[in-house]
Amino acid sequence: MSQIKPTIYVVSDSIGETAETVVRAAISQFPEESFDIVRLPNVREFSQIDLLISEIENQSAIIAHTLISPELRTYLSVRCQQNHIVTVDIMGPIMSAVGTITSCPPSLEPGLVHRLDSEYFKKVNSIEFAVKYDDGKNPIGFLHADIVLVGVSRTSKTPLSMYLGNKKIKVANLPLEPEVPLPPEIFQVPPYKIIGLTVSKEKLSSIRSERLKTIGLEPEANYSNVESIEKELEYAHNIMHRLHCRVIDVTNKAIEETASEIIAIVQKNQEKYGED
């Protein structure tokens, strides 16, 4: 006859991942013993606790929990004492300790850590998206982006893409160069998702001249020449007109200011078109 394993019930008002991780770390210190772990997520009613207590009476079992609600924590503690069941409050003591060094009250909302994790990974994915689809590297990205930035060289497309990626917005960008044919995918993007970036010819000439100096090159006639730039900008404006997109002049704007305008556009798109 096989011996019944000791059981640890992992109780949570969320998914129970945190509690189970702590429990597994603890039982790893008992390598000669085998345990059963039973996870009980989404426990938010007294009746669920009563049912659990009735099921584990006379078992070789303990309860480890990460209940956020003070009422549920107290109720579980009392019921376990009444039935001589050992219970371990994983979350309560650390929350109380943190409370001694801050005047901010806890939100007492289950599942926040996983929501934060989700937001973090969304940010990471958006930044990776910006890197992958920077400078029109792969036009297929235009079809999956929240926003596509178009403009001539040195209109802040890449820094804006990265900045917006940190705001969890997926951005692809496309340099507009007269000598390079446009990828057909750009015409498949809804106009409201495309933003053209423009700048004054004088400002652009200055930016490009400084860029050339930074990388140790002499100013090139075409790249930083005002007349050549004027033709580039005219070409870009014609393309933006064909794309029916909104145009933002970045001449005297910081990255943060332009990004704020774009974020407002994305939010309006979400409200109007149900984009997420």
QUITA-V620677 format. One record per run of one state. SS is the DSSP state (A for helix, B for strand, O for the rest). FROM is the first residue (numbers start at 1). LEN is the number of residues. If there is no record, write none. Layout:
SS/FROM/LEN
SS/FROM/LEN
This chain:
O/1/5
B/6/6
O/12/5
A/17/11
O/28/7
B/35/6
O/41/5
A/46/11
O/57/4
B/61/5
O/66/4
A/70/13
O/83/3
B/86/4
O/90/2
A/92/8
O/100/12
A/112/21
O/133/1
A/134/3
O/137/2
A/139/6
O/145/2
B/147/5
O/152/5
A/157/10
O/167/4
B/171/5
O/176/8
A/184/5
O/189/2
A/191/3
B/194/5
O/199/2
A/201/14
O/215/6
A/221/4
O/225/1
A/226/18
O/244/2
B/246/4
O/250/5
A/255/19
O/274/3
